[in-house]
Amino acid sequence: MAEIFDTLLLLALPASGKSEVRNFLTNKDPEGFHMGETIQLDDYPYVHIQLVIDEALKAMGEPRIYHYDDDGDGRNGPFIDAYDWPALIQLLNEDYHEILTGKAENPKYAAIRLFERLDAAEVLVGGEAKIAALSPEVRAKLEAALEDEARELFNDKVKNVLASREGKTIVIEFSRGGPDGENPENLKKFYGYQGSLPWLSDELLQRAAILYIWVTPEESRRKNRDRAIPGADKSILFHGTPESVMRQDYGMDDMVYLMDKSDRENTLHIDAHGKTYYVPVARFDNRRDLTTFARKDPKDWKPEEIKALDDGIRGAAIKLWETYKAMH
């Protein structure tokens, strides 16, 4: 059996380098990182759909249902409802299960089915079905407005479900945090990694390792401002997050706190599904920015940039692999 991670959670604050690391690994020989060819999942496509829904509702003169209106640019502010954080995890669980089973749904009416999934995920974590609560007239307008976006999402999911997973690593990327200045010991319910990781499915937690990319919240905000490109909101490498969201939803990071409090070295202690999981974890220090260059075309990468990032990730990956292999 190839010595590769089955499932890798790539976690960090926004703009910390997650997507750049994914891009780097995709364009490099992954053998030294104990990575196979990657199958990639991300909760951002669902966040993007939520933003499009909110913008469509606003255009109809209806209240937003997912994000506050940001005073800075008129688009999305922080989440209105904290239940959205674990609901996004439920959607990732479903996408992950499709990859494991090799079966992806491709519904006739993409927007209707996507709205059903969004609502069902909310209800499953204790929230309310937001779209079902809208009037039939408003829902019909949303379905027409979102059909193409929803179809694209389902098509991408079908492409992700491959005939064979042999020799491949599933990489799952998401960011979590809390309000600027908040103490990780007293985070509001559902915020931070402590509010989302326990919602990962049993089949995912049993297979996963965590590579955490470490930057400060201040550096995360700086890099977020630098990477924002108008019209590139769906891009993995170039989408920007409004400053109000960066401070309210990602103003602090509780990963180091969770690593330090774990009762088993190099793991996170996660209580979920009536069980205790010890998920291997390692930290890649990106406080001195080693990743931004990877947004460029690989032919424009400089040898010294490649070496610095390669060395940093390789060290973290080898340490993570040692823990992972001992537990599997």
Secondary structure, DSSP 8 states (H G I E B T S, - for coil): -----SEEEEE-STTSSHHHHHHHHHTS-GGGGT--EEEEEESHHHHHHHHHHHHHHHHTT---SSEEE-TTTSSEEEES-TTHHHHHHHHHHHHHHHHHHT-----SSHHHHHHHHHHHHHHHTT---TTTTS-HHHHHHHHHHHHHHHHHHHHHHHHHS-S--TTEEEEEEE---BSTT--GGG--TT-TGGGTGGGS-HHHHHHEEEEEEE--HHHHHHHHHHH--TT-TT-TTT----HHHHHHTSSB--HHHHHHH-SSTTEEEEEETTEEEEEEEEEEE-SS--SGGGGS-GGG--HHHHHHHHHHHHHHHHHHHHHHHHH-
